[in-house]
Amino acid sequence: MLATLLHFLQGTPYVYQGEELGMTNAHFTALDDYRDPESLNAYHHFVETEHRVAATTMLSYLAHISRDNARTPMQWDSSLNAGFTVGTPWLAVNPNYAKINARAAQTTPGSIFSYYQRLIQLRHRLPIITTGDYQLRLPDDPAVYAYTRHRGDQTLLVICNFTAETQTRQFTALPTNAKLLISNYEDDHGNTLRAYEAKVYQY
């Protein structure tokens, strides 16, 4: 959903290593697993100096917000250390590398990697994505982010459900001949948006 939102905007999208595979936070369980000075300093300050947070609680915070979560070695395949190195990596490899890795993503139909490929292909194929006008469609909606891109006689409507809950939204201006260009679900439920659903209509 986030990739769809980003790649249909005008600016240059950046793909940070591993996001195109669906790599996840490592959820380290010990302070020694971390290398990020910001994370280590925060732990020492709040746990050891200020005594404001319990050690286990602070570790749970770091498992969600530490920058090291995005710095674990690239998961290339299911071999030792995810194929990143035969030595000892500076950060431990995420244990889920056996399932989430580049080799598996390239050979799995419908993978996150294949979805990123489609997004990039559309940006190359449709000038409207890089040069079209932008208009926010639901400015006060706390759950659904929707916008249009418009160029000449072409329009794209991008709809993203930012929640894990089912949402219902009606877009009355959407013509009946609108084509579903891409979606992160295999089918289209019209006005019903499923958890973190993203879809783009072209008309």
C-alpha positions, 0 to 999 in steps of 0.5 A: 500500500505504501509503495503504491502511494509513493510510486504514483506521486510526482517526485522520485521514489526511493527503494530502500534496500530490502523493502522491495522484498518485504524485509521486516524488523529484526526484533533483536532481544538483547542490547548487544545486538544493536550498533546504532549509537542513537539506540544505545544512548537512549537505552543507557539514558532512560534505563540506566541513568534516569531509571524511567523505563524498564530494560525489557520495555526499552528493548521492546521500543528499540525493536520497533523504532531503532534505525538498526531495524533497517540496517540488517544485511540484505537477504539475498538467498537462504544460504548462510547469512542470507548469502550476504557474507561468509564472515560475521556481519556487523548486524545479525541477519534477520532469522526470517531470511530463509523465507524472505530473500531476493531469490525466493521473491524473484521466483514467486508469482505475486511476490512483493518484488513483482509488485514493485516491478509493476510499479516501476514499469508503470512509471516508465510507461505513463507520463501522467505519473511524473508530470500530471497534476496532483489533487488530494481527494479526501483531505479530512479523512483519517483512514483513507488517503486518496488523490488524483493525477491528471494530465490532458484527458487522462486521470489516475485515481489512487486510493489507499486504506491506511488501516487494518479495518475495512473501510467504505468510500464512494467516489461519485466522479469515477466513471463506469469505464474506469480501468483498475490499473494496479492493486495489492489485492487480486480482485476489486470490491468497489467501494469496499476497501480491505485492510491496507488495500491500495488500488489505482484506477485509470480513466 
